[in-house]
Amino acid sequence: MTDFNEIKLEELLKETLPETSLAENLGVINPLGAAVNRVIAGMVMTTITLNFLGLNYILPTVGIMLIYLGMRTLRSGNLYFRLGWLTALGKLMLTTLNLVLQVTPYVSLMDGWGLWAGQAVHILFLLFLGLGIQKAGLDAGMTNPKMPTWPVILWQAVLIVLALTGINSWAVLIFMIWAWVRMVKHIYHCAADLKQAGYVVPVSTVWFSAKPLLLAYLAILLCVMTGASLLVHYTPLDAEKLVLAEAIGVKEETAEIRSELISKGFPESVLDRILDEDLADLGSVTDVDVLQSGDNTSNTERMEGYSVSVLTEDGRVKTFVWFEYVDGKHAGLVDSVKIQYDEDQVTTDIKGRLLYEKKGETWSADVKFEEKSRTYLWFGDITEDVWSISKYSFPFMADSPRGYFTWWTEEKDGSPAYWSFNNTVFNCLRTPLVLPYVELPENADRLILFGGFGSSWGQDKFQIYATAQFQ
Amino acid sequence: MSFEKQKTDYMPVELVIGQHRGLLHYIIRPIVGDENLVDDCFSAVTEIIVKNYDKYDSSRGTLAAWLTKVARNGALSFVQNKKYAMTAGDRQDAARMEEVADRKTPEDHLIQKENLAELKEALKSLDKLEAEILLRKYYYMQETRQIGAELGLSERAVEGRLYRIKKKMMKKMGGAIHD
């Protein structure tokens, strides 16, 4: 396109645009149309609560940003619009802070004061917006313009009262739906009034266009939240390189143990992957009891496992819980394992070994366990649950993540053990962004944003429930 | 009470002008450019409105739309007359200059008709925001600064969009304007 043609086009446009129907089609332009539409859309979005696909976070966040962007244009209109812009900015900051905290252990830090502050700021915003519209109407020559946001403020007040009193019934729900529809209609009337009066309201220039600013804000927020989520969850391993050929089936003293275990029924496919040093403390083997995943509780198709209990000659039981990810790759943010034992037996020497491949090399890492217990009343009897937990993160893009946990069990009175029990639960947070924050493994049954561990929504654990009995 | 509730088909023209003063100034200001001439232009436009108020037909559009059109055309005439008055020595010369400027040959009319047809076709390819930016720039004669402020865009973004809009239209129109 030449400059000459551009000039010609501009002349043509000035001359012939009135002869097109463009002006009629677009209607009377309004200086505040775009800004008001943003504020209205934002206000409606912040009133909608949809608890799926993360919309309970996305809608209010986008809504508050739209309100801010709309008020940004109006901020020079009058004093009330400027105050409204500042309160919109305050709302945006509170929302941003709350969202970032939601992915950290400080998720409840803003409970209480944060909620009240948010409500106060929101009501102030509605007040200033209404007073601003009223002032604009007066400046435009309207007679007795009303303060148009009173119904919306009232709506907010009703929500607060309902939340505080806990009143909950079908009648209230129907009334609230009706009131919401009325409120949205009223908001649109407010918008119409403001657009009508908008010709006397000066608008502010902006450095950054609204849409790119909105997208940039959302992108930055997502990065910060993901970064914070990674920071609080990622638990790196202290791993060392391992040459499998030098660690398995090498030591003479364990060769006999391996033969004995196989003869008693220890799965060879599992035994071939257990390091010599983790078998060395087994003495003479009396019996082996095996449970394979699929035989019992197993909630995901992504993992396989075994629980193998070995009864030794001295009457103690060593249990091996083997697991591996069947898909070869594991992009989990963090894994945890919770091993529950029988409280009437003594469990000691709990260890864990994780193995994975990376860049063609095998790596091995030990994991540490933390012991926990809980006492409660069970059908009138005081019962104690004891368990051990560990949290760990396989490196990003690690291949063939797998491992095993071992522990010794014996009877409290020293008599030979004739059985052993374990309930081993694996939990995983699969996505980098976990919203809201989840503390593994205790709260792992909560729904996780974008899907959890298992093969279906909400399935976030793999469990082996094994009761070994010996002859 | 809002304007929507207040206006009726039989509203006195003085009341109409009073209520839409803001709109009229909004349309006039960018066309006139010079703040010192806005009031004079407003007076000229209100004269036109008073003269033609009985021609307003509510079935063809809203009152605001009609006032917008009248104000725009009135402001353009005012600016044109001012230009001729400044160039010419007296009113007679100014009138003569206007007559000459408006004179078109049959060929001119044909070319304009062709260009208009192509322009209408090209306008169909614009989305709502592009159409509004174009209208604000070349119909309402607004500056990019004002367009950006009112649409929530930066000045640079408006200039960029205008460039792309014109490029798109040139492409649609075959790259050449008939001359």
Interface residues (C-beta under 8 A of the other chain):
Chain A: M1 N5 E6 K8 L9 E10 L12 L13 K14 E15 T16 L17 P18 E19 T20 L22 A23 E24 N25 L26 G27 V28 I29 P31 L32 G33 A34 A35 R38 L69 G70 R72 T73 G137 A140 G141 M142 T143 N144 P145 A192 D193 Q196 A197 G198 Y199 V200 V203 S204 T205 V206 W207 F208 S209 A210 P212
Chain B: M1 S2 F3 E4 Q6 G18 Q19 R21 G22 L23 H25 Y26 G61 T62 A64 A65 T68 K69 R72 N73 Q112 N115 L116 L119 K120 L123 K128 A131 E132 L134 L135 R136 Y138 Y139 Y140 R145 G148 A149 E150 L151 G152 L153 S154 E155 A157 K166 K167 M169 M170 M173 G175 A176 I177 D179
